[in-house]
Amino acid sequence: MTIKQIKKEFFIKIVAFVSLFVVLGCATTENERIVPQPVTPKEDVLRIGLTPTAPPLIFYQDGRILGLEAEFAGALAKSQGKIAQFVVIGWSDLISALLENRVDIIMSGMSITKTREASINFTSPYLKAGQMALVRSEDLSDYPSAASVKKTQGRVGFVQGTTGDFLVQREFQFTSRKVPFPWPKKGVQALAAERIDMLIHDAPIIWWLAAQKDAEGLAPLSFLLNEEYLAWAIRKNDDKLLKSANQFLETWKNNGRLNRAIKRWMPYATEESLLGTSHSEELAHADEGETEEIQIINKAILIKDKGVLEPSTVTTNKGTTVIWINTSSFPIEIVFIGDKVKDTCGTTANFIIGEDGSYKRADLPSGGTASLCFKERGVYKYKMESSMYLLLEYGEKQERTENRGTIVIQ
C-alpha cells in the first residue's frame, strides 16, 4: 500500500468515525444537543422508513421518491385509511429507526436474514431475488458459474451494510481487495473506470444499473449467487401492523396486482422471482389506472459533487418534510443562516439544535441524509459547505467550498 493510499484509507476511517459520533450524539458541545427523534406516531399517518438509492425498488427522481416500494407504500397506507409519510434514513440506520419508533415500517428493498430476524419481524416476502454480479462486458466469459465468481482474485465492490456486503465478506475469500461503496451508483462508476473488477448487489438493482447510460460497457452475469427474499420490516411488538400488512400482500398476490406491479417496474423479472398469482393475458393491463398519486408531502434536495444543490431553492407549503441527500463523495455540513427553524412537525433526522432552541446544523457523510418538517411560514436560508479539509484521490487538500440554498414555506 502506498503512502497516498494509506492517507486516503486513514482519512476515510476518520470520517466514518466522526460521522458515527455525530449520529450518536457524542460529538455535541455544551451548547448543542442532538434532537431526540419523535416517538409518538400519528393515527392517520403510516411512517415508512426508506433509503431512496436503490432503483427500481426505491429511488429519488425529479423531486419525487419513486419505485416499486413507493407504489406499495401508497397502496398499503390507503388500505389502512392512512397517509404514507416517507422518512428518508441512511441504510445503516433503518433498523435502529424502526426499533426506536421513529418509523412504523421499513419498505426499502430489505432482504430477510436470520440476523435481522433476531431483532425485527418481516412480512411474508413479495419477491424472490438474490445477489448478482455486474462486470465489464469483455469479462463475461471469465465467469461461467457462481463458483467462479466467488473464487475471483480481482477487486470486488459492494454496498456497505447490505446482504451483498455480508456475502462478499463470507464467501469471497480469494479476492485481492474488497471495496465498500455508500450506494450502487458509486460502485458502477468505479467498475466503469476499472477501479474494481465486479460489483455485487441485489439482482433487481443490478438489472436496473446495467440498463443505465452510466453503465455502458457493463453487463450482469445471468445467474444468482444466492437466494434471498425481499419483505417489509416491522417491530416485534406491532402485531396489528404485521397482520394487516400480510393481509394486504395476500390480497395483492391472489388478485394479480403484485405480479403486475413488479413487472411494471422490473419487466426483466423472471417467473421464478414472482410470488403472486399470474392471471390471463386479458388482465395484463387491468391495473393501468391502479397506480395513484400518493399523498406524501416531501421535497428532496440532492447535494452533488462540488456542493451543487439540486434544486437550490424549494418553494412549498407548511407541513412539508424537506430531505437533503448527500450524493457527493465527501461529508457535507448544512448550517441555517437566515430565519431560525424552531418549531417543526413530523420526523426530524440528523439535525443538531443550539442553545437558543433552533435547529442549527446537520453533518452528512457521503451517502447520508437529513430532514426537517417545516411547520411555520417563512424564508429559511442555509449554507452548505465541506465539513472539513478533504483529501482527494491523490492526497491533496481541497479548499472549503460553500453553496447556499433557500427553503420558502408558504
C-alpha positions in Angstrom: 0.0 0.0 0.0 1.4 3.4 -1.0 1.6 6.4 1.3 -1.1 8.1 -0.6 -3.4 5.0 -0.2 -2.6 4.9 3.5 -3.5 8.6 3.8 -6.8 8.1 1.9 -7.7 5.0 3.9 -6.9 6.7 7.2 -9.0 9.7 6.2 -12.0 7.5 5.2 -11.8 5.7 8.6 -11.6 9.1 10.5 -14.6 10.5 8.5 -16.7 7.4 9.3 -15.7 7.5 13.0 -16.6 11.2 13.3 -19.9 10.7 11.4 -20.8 7.9 13.8 -20.2 10.1 16.8 -22.3 12.9 15.2 -25.2 10.5 14.7 -25.0 9.0 18.2 -24.8 12.5 19.8 -21.2 12.0 21.2 -19.8 15.0 19.3 -22.0 17.7 20.8 -20.7 20.6 22.8 -22.3 22.0 25.9 -24.3 24.5 23.8 -25.6 21.8 21.4 -27.5 18.6 21.7 -28.8 16.0 19.2 -32.5 16.4 18.6 -34.4 13.4 20.0 -36.5 11.7 17.4 -40.3 11.9 17.8 -41.7 8.6 19.1 -45.4 9.3 19.1 -47.0 8.1 15.8 -50.0 9.8 14.3 -53.2 7.8 13.9 -53.7 8.9 10.3 -50.1 8.5 9.1 -48.0 5.5 8.2 -44.3 6.4 8.7 -42.3 4.5 6.1 -38.5 4.2 6.6 -36.6 4.0 3.4 -33.3 4.8 1.7 -34.0 6.0 -1.8 -30.8 4.9 -3.5 -32.0 1.5 -5.0 -33.8 1.8 -8.3 -36.1 0.3 -9.4 -37.2 -0.6 -5.8 -37.0 2.9 -4.2 -35.2 6.0 -5.6 -35.3 9.7 -6.0 -36.1 11.4 -9.3 -37.3 14.8 -10.3 -38.1 15.9 -6.7 -40.1 12.7 -6.0 -39.5 9.4 -4.4 -40.5 6.6 -6.8 -40.2 2.9 -7.3 -41.9 -0.4 -6.6 -41.7 0.1 -2.8 -43.2 3.6 -3.2 -46.2 2.2 -5.0 -46.6 -0.5 -2.4 -46.3 2.1 0.4 -49.1 4.3 -1.0 -51.4 1.4 -1.5 -50.7 -0.1 1.9 -51.3 3.2 3.7 -54.6 3.7 1.7 -55.7 0.2 2.6 -55.4 1.3 6.3 -57.1 4.7 5.8 -53.8 6.5 6.3 -51.4 8.8 4.5 -47.9 7.4 3.6 -45.2 9.6 5.1 -41.7 8.8 3.7 -38.9 9.1 6.3 -35.6 9.1 4.5 -32.8 7.5 6.5 -29.4 6.1 5.8 -29.4 2.4 5.1 -27.3 1.5 8.2 -29.7 3.4 10.4 -33.0 1.9 9.1 -33.4 -0.9 11.7 -32.4 1.4 14.6 -35.1 3.9 13.4 -37.6 1.1 13.5 -36.7 -0.1 16.9 -36.7 3.4 18.3 -40.2 4.0 16.9 -39.1 6.7 14.5 -40.8 4.8 11.7 -43.6 2.2 11.6 -42.3 0.0 8.8 -39.3 -0.4 6.6 -40.1 -0.6 2.9 -36.7 -0.3 1.2 -35.8 -3.5 -0.7 -34.7 -5.2 2.5 -34.0 -9.0 2.4 -34.9 -11.4 5.1 -31.9 -12.7 7.1 -31.6 -14.6 10.3 -29.5 -11.8 11.9 -32.2 -9.2 11.1 -35.0 -11.6 12.3 -33.4 -11.6 15.7 -34.5 -8.0 16.3 -37.4 -7.3 13.9 -40.3 -9.1 12.2 -40.7 -9.5 8.5 -43.9 -9.7 6.5 -44.3 -12.5 4.0 -42.0 -11.9 1.1 -43.1 -10.1 -2.1 -40.2 -11.0 -4.4 -37.6 -13.8 -4.7 -34.3 -12.3 -5.5 -30.6 -12.8 -4.7 -27.2 -11.3 -5.2 -25.8 -10.8 -8.7 -22.5 -9.7 -10.2 -22.1 -6.7 -12.6 -18.9 -6.9 -14.6 -17.3 -5.3 -17.7 -18.7 -6.8 -20.9 -15.4 -8.1 -22.1 -15.0 -10.1 -18.8 -18.3 -12.0 -19.1 -16.7 -15.2 -20.3 -14.4 -15.3 -17.3 -17.3 -16.2 -15.0 -19.2 -19.3 -16.2 -20.6 -20.1 -12.8 -21.4 -18.7 -9.3 -18.4 -20.7 -8.0 -16.1 -18.9 -10.5 -17.3 -15.6 -9.3 -16.8 -16.4 -5.6 -13.2 -17.6 -6.4 -12.2 -14.4 -8.2 -8.9 -12.9 -7.3 -10.0 -9.5 -8.6 -11.2 -6.4 -6.8 -14.8 -6.8 -5.6 -17.1 -3.9 -4.8 -20.3 -3.9 -2.7 -22.6 -1.5 -0.9 -21.9 -1.2 2.8 -24.4 -2.8 5.2 -26.3 -4.8 2.6 -26.6 -8.5 2.1 -24.1 -8.2 -0.8 -21.6 -6.9 1.8 -22.3 -10.0 4.0 -22.0 -12.3 1.0 -18.6 -10.9 -0.1 -17.2 -10.9 3.4 -18.2 -14.5 4.0 -17.7 -16.3 0.6 -15.2 -14.2 -1.4 -12.0 -15.5 0.2 -9.6 -15.1 -2.7 -10.3 -11.6 -3.8 -7.3 -9.2 -3.8 -9.4 -6.3 -2.4 -12.9 -5.8 -1.0 -14.1 -2.3 -1.8 -17.2 -0.8 0.0 -19.4 1.9 -1.5 -22.1 4.1 0.1 -24.5 3.3 -2.7 -24.7 1.3 -6.0 -24.0 4.2 -8.4 -20.6 4.8 -6.9 -19.8 1.2 -7.5 -20.9 1.4 -11.1 -18.7 4.4 -11.7 -15.7 2.6 -10.1 -16.4 -0.5 -12.3 -16.6 1.5 -15.5 -13.3 3.3 -14.5 -11.6 -0.1 -13.8 -11.0 0.7 -10.2 -12.8 -2.6 -9.3 -13.4 -5.7 -11.3 -17.0 -6.5 -10.3 -19.9 -5.1 -8.3 -22.0 -7.4 -6.1 -25.6 -6.2 -5.3 -29.2 -7.2 -5.3 -30.4 -8.6 -8.6 -33.2 -6.1 -9.2 -30.8 -3.2 -8.8 -28.1 -4.9 -10.9 -30.6 -5.3 -13.7 -31.6 -1.7 -13.4 -28.0 -0.4 -13.3 -26.9 -2.4 -16.3 -29.6 -0.6 -18.4 -28.4 2.9 -17.5 -26.2 5.1 -19.6 -23.5 5.3 -16.9 -23.2 1.5 -17.2 -22.2 1.4 -20.9 -19.8 -1.4 -21.4 -21.0 -3.2 -18.3 -23.2 -6.3 -18.2 -24.8 -8.5 -15.5 -24.0 -12.2 -15.2 -27.0 -14.3 -15.9 -27.2 -16.3 -12.7 -27.8 -15.6 -9.0 -25.1 -16.1 -6.4 -27.5 -17.0 -3.7 -31.3 -17.0 -2.9 -33.0 -14.2 -1.0 -36.5 -13.0 -0.3 -37.5 -9.3 -0.1 -40.0 -8.2 2.5 -41.0 -5.4 4.8 -39.7 -5.0 8.4 -41.9 -4.3 11.4 -41.3 -4.0 15.1 -41.8 -7.3 17.0 -44.4 -5.7 19.3 -46.5 -4.4 16.4 -48.7 -7.4 15.7 -51.5 -5.3 14.4 -49.4 -3.8 11.6 -47.8 -7.1 10.8 -51.2 -8.8 10.4 -52.6 -6.0 8.2 -49.5 -5.8 6.0 -49.6 -9.6 5.4 -53.3 -9.4 4.6 -52.6 -6.6 2.1 -49.8 -8.7 0.5 -52.1 -11.8 0.4 -54.8 -9.9 -1.4 -52.4 -8.5 -4.0 -50.8 -11.9 -4.5 -54.2 -13.5 -5.2 -55.7 -10.8 -7.4 -52.6 -10.5 -9.6 -51.7 -6.9 -8.6 -48.4 -7.9 -7.0 -47.0 -9.5 -10.2 -48.3 -6.7 -12.3 -46.7 -4.1 -10.1 -43.4 -6.0 -10.2 -43.5 -6.4 -14.0 -44.2 -2.7 -14.4 -41.0 -1.7 -12.6 -39.0 -4.8 -13.5 -40.1 -6.2 -16.8 -37.0 -8.4 -16.8 -38.1 -10.2 -13.6 -38.2 -14.0 -14.1 -41.3 -16.1 -13.4 -39.3 -17.8 -10.7 -38.9 -14.5 -8.9 -42.7 -13.7 -8.9 -44.5 -14.9 -5.8 -48.0 -13.8 -6.7 -50.8 -15.4 -8.9 -50.4 -14.8 -12.6 -53.6 -14.1 -14.5 -54.6 -14.4 -18.1 -53.4 -12.0 -20.8 -56.6 -10.0 -20.8 -55.8 -8.9 -17.2 -52.3 -7.8 -18.2 -53.4 -4.1 -18.3 -56.2 -4.3 -15.8 -54.4 -2.1 -13.3 -53.2 0.7 -15.6 -55.3 3.0 -13.6 -54.3 1.5 -10.3 -51.2 3.5 -9.8 -52.4 6.5 -7.9 -50.8 9.8 -6.9 -49.6 9.0 -3.4 -50.4 11.7 -0.8 -46.9 12.3 0.5 -45.6 15.8 1.4 -41.9 15.6 0.7 -39.3 17.6 -1.2 -35.9 16.2 -1.8 -32.6 18.2 -2.4 -29.7 16.4 -3.9 -26.2 17.5 -2.8 -23.8 16.8 -5.6 -20.1 17.0 -6.0 -18.6 20.4 -5.5 -21.5 21.2 -3.3 -24.0 21.8 -6.1 -27.6 21.8 -4.8 -30.4 20.4 -6.9 -32.6 22.4 -6.6 -31.1 25.3 -4.7 -34.5 26.8 -3.9 -37.5 24.9 -2.7 -40.9 26.6 -2.5 -43.6 24.6 -0.8 -46.3 24.6 1.9 -46.4 24.1 5.6 -46.2 20.5 6.7 -43.6 19.6 4.0 -40.6 17.5 5.0 -37.5 18.7 3.2 -34.9 15.9 2.7 -31.3 16.6 1.9 -29.4 13.6 0.3 -25.7 13.8 0.1 -24.8 12.1 -3.2 -21.3 13.7 -3.3 -18.1 11.9 -2.5 -17.4 14.0 0.7 -19.0 14.8 4.0 -21.1 18.0 4.0 -22.3 20.4 6.7 -25.7 22.3 6.4 -26.0 25.5 8.5 -29.0 27.7 8.7 -28.1 31.4 8.4 -31.4 33.2 8.0 -34.8 32.8 9.8 -34.4 30.3 12.6 -36.2 27.0 12.5 -37.6 26.4 16.0 -40.9 24.6 15.6 -41.1 21.5 13.4 -43.6 18.8 12.5 -43.2 15.1 11.7 -39.9 13.4 11.9 -36.6 15.3 12.1 -33.4 13.5 11.3 -29.7 14.3 12.0 -30.1 18.0 12.8 -28.4 19.5 15.9 -30.2 22.1 18.0 -28.3 25.0 19.6 -28.8 26.6 23.0 -31.4 29.1 21.5 -33.7 26.2 20.7 -33.4 26.4 16.9 -32.2 23.8 14.5 -28.6 24.8 13.9 -26.9 22.4 11.6 -26.6 18.9 10.2 -23.5 16.9 9.3 -23.9 14.4 6.4 -21.3 11.8 5.4 -21.2 10.7 1.8 -24.5 8.9 1.3 -26.0 10.4 4.4 -29.4 12.2 4.7 -31.0 14.8 6.9 -34.6 16.1 7.1 -36.8 18.7 8.6 -40.6 19.1 8.6 -41.4 22.8 8.3 -44.3 24.0 10.4 -44.1 27.8 10.1 -44.2 30.1 7.1 -41.0 31.9 6.2 -37.9 32.1 4.1 -35.2 29.8 5.5 -31.7 30.3 4.1 -28.8 28.0 4.7 -25.3 27.5 3.6 -23.7 24.2 2.7 -20.0 23.5 2.8 -17.5 20.7 3.1 -17.3 19.8 6.7 -13.5 19.7 6.9 -10.5 20.0 4.6 -10.7 16.9 2.4 -8.2 14.6 0.9 -8.7 14.0 -2.8 -7.7 10.8 -4.6 -4.0 11.6 -4.6 -3.8 13.2 -1.1 -4.1 16.9 -2.0 -6.2 19.2 0.2 -9.4 20.7 -1.0 -10.3 24.2 0.0 -13.7 24.6 1.7 -16.4 25.1 -0.8 -19.7 26.9 0.1 -23.0 27.0 -1.6 -26.3 28.5 -0.5 -29.9 27.3 -0.6 -33.3 28.6 0.3 -36.5 27.0 1.6 -39.7 29.1 1.1 -42.6 27.9 3.2 -45.9 29.5 2.0 
